[in-house]
Amino acid sequence: MKIKQNAYFIFLVFLNSQAVTGSLTTPWTADVDRDHPWPEYPRPQMKRQDWLSLNGVWSYAIADMAVTEVTYEGDIVVPYCVESLLSGVERPLAPDQYLWYKSVLDVPQEWEGMRVLLHFEAVDYEAAVFVNDELAGSHSGGYDAFTIDITEYLTGEDILTVRVWDPSDTEPIPVGKQKVNNTGLESLIYYTPCSGIWQSVWLEPVHSEGYLGAITIDTDIDMGVLELTGSVVMEGEESVIDRFELSIDLNQTSIQFEGTVESDGSLHIRAEIDMNMMQLWSPENPVLYDFVLKIGYLDQDFVIVDEVSSYFGLRKIEKRFVDSFERFFLNNELLPFQIGPLDQGYWPDGIYSPPTEEAMVWDLLKTKELGFNMVRKHVKVECDRWYYWTDRLGLLVWQDFPAVSHHHKMEELPEAQAVFEDQWQHWIIQRYNHPSIVIWVVFNEAWGQHQTAEVTQKVMKKDPTRLINPVSGWEDADAGHIRDHHIYPGPCIVDFACYPSIQGRITVIGELWGRRRFILGHNWFGDDWSSLGMTEEEFYQNYSHTLEQLQWTYVNHGYSAAVFTQTTDVEGELNGFFTYDRKEAKMSIETIRDMNLNFTQSLL
């Protein structure tokens, strides 16, 4: 989002504010169980029955990187980042410091003889993991999960230590909208950094003879095919695991498939499905089908070595040329318009981490209640359960790649380009199976933008099942499937004078609106900003006019989507539909819902 012309005036108000930042709580702040936060199974698309959450109270220390003997300073609640209220610490981490975590590992006795996997859903940014003072593994990247087999390090009396380094935007790494020392004018569009563990940590036992690795799910609604591709992680050169069984739950009945696991552990299942029995996934009908996949071997009967449960949705997204314009098609039918909010995924109490799953789902439910059918997840990758809920609730997702700060000239930094590519590959792989994700957004507003056409082509090759938006706003490149404009307040530069469509690509407004409405007592920087906002009636009038212009752009310029800034206020940004603390809606939800539904219905 650009800083608009009156930002200097806003900045003067900001400088005079006497408010204490970070003092906001949400309706769920008090619901957090410090000993057992986020108790839900973290990986709903590959679920095993036996697992152990490590979320809760750990010890922490912040020390200079040169310090060799660390003295732990107190408690920190995992999985909330160290800067957050919910962590119990609320301290910044400097780029020349390490954040240390320590916890006792109490591995259940019944897991004896099993392999023990340690999972981190997300740690920002660089993590070194020690078990009983031995380095068990390391990882770089703040938005993807990683797993370490810690079996060989366990003794029965075990200590887990994690050392984190997070340079945030001082280095050319993906950071989204995080900014160290976020003060002055840029605090109006950038936010508090999030350092350390910010998603769930957990243990999982698997069979010593082998277990299922990652599974990729592909569906073809035209051919009636479900394909599962994966691998079996085997111990040693030979394994007894040679068979699989797949059971798909069709609600009223189930269908079974069985076959062989290749000798190298590769797994490829092609299941033909009678599409007359199936329903397609869409925002109006988000049908999901559960399945159970088992691997093992025959010893008179089938002996199960590993078993996971998962789900899939039958969904196809593409573009087609219709009546002079490129349009979105969902499941072989015209999807007239995608409309939804820019979703930053920030919280005043948890920063990057919602306080609870109920809080996280509240944002999505309110998005649906407002009459939106999509959400653009802005330069952040959420926990797997967020996408599980967009799958279940029926929200189309535009997933941004987390951006490198605009302070770095990525075109001149080949090593940073390689880091970015390595990380976006992981983001795609780990979120690939979610039917709700329909668009990858590669770059945003020139932040970290480099070799746009080449990078976009690589993304298209990596995931040919989705549409690719090469850059949302500002510096376009003739690449991908979408031409994306940012226009505030928009959608036209001036009334009914808009950018024309682009041949061969779908035209969208990736950001617009940004109108402020101020609610006293619910603001990160205090209430000295109240003169900046509009009245509720002005809000409705402007919103109605925006939809009227969007209808005109749909007919005359082929515009096919619009992203409204934004779901909630975020720190210095006061343009949300809800306040940052989620305690107040800034307008009647029913009124906006009726406007949105009338708009989308008018295009049918």
Secondary structure, 3 states (H helix, E strand, C coil): CCCCCCHHHHHHHHHHCCCCCCCCCCCCHHHCCCCCCCCCCCCCCCECCCCEECCEEEEEEEEECCCCCCCCCEEEEECCCCCCCCCCCCCCCCCCEEEEEEEEECCCHHHCCCEEEEEECCEECEEEEEECCEEEEEEECCCCCEEEECHHHCCCCEEEEEEEECCHHHCCCECCCECCCCCHHHHHCCECCCCEECCCEEEEEECCCEEEEEEEEEEECCCCEEEEEEEEEECCCCCCCCEEEEEEECCCCEEEEEEECCCCCEEEEEEECCHHHCCCCCCCCCCCEEEEEEEEEECCCEEEEEEEEEEECCCCEEEEEECCEEEEEECCEECCCEEEEEECCCECCCECCCCCHHHHHHHHHHHHHCCCCEEEECCCCCCHHHHHHHHHHCCEEEEECCCECCCCCHHHCHHHHHHHHHHHHHHHHHHCCCCCEEEEEEEECCECCCCHHHHHHHHHHHCCCCEEEEEECCCCCCCCCEEEEECCCCCCCECCECCCCCCCCEEEEEEEECCCCCCCCCCCCCCCCHHHCCCHHHHHHHHHHHHHHHHHHHHHHCEEEEEEECCECECCECCCCECCCCCCECCCHHHHHHHHHHHHHHCC
